[in-house]
Amino acid sequence: MQLNEQEIINAVCLNMAERKQVQPTAVEVQLHWSEDLGFSAEVVVEGRSQYLVQANLLEAIERYMLNVHGQRVYRSQIELDLEDEIFARITA
């Protein structure tokens, strides 16, 4: 299975909304990749900015897969990659 960039953004929005106890629409997410830091995201919730590292993105994807798709996946099954956009490849 593969999640596109928008689905990863949705996963982060839902995860952060749950953590901060706000509506998902109150969360803004910008995904990033750099050679030095790898995959990360800048998240803005109610005007406050926060940076997430790759481990946080993988956690959000795990929860998204369970809550939205009803599938239990583990971090070892998730691989983030970049071609034209960031995507997550999930293996069984």
Protein Blocks (a to p, Z undefined) as FASTA:
>chain_A
ZZdfklmmmmmmmmmmmmnopafklpccdddddfklopaddddeehiacdddfklmmmmm
mmmmmmmnopacdfklpccddfkbccddddZZ
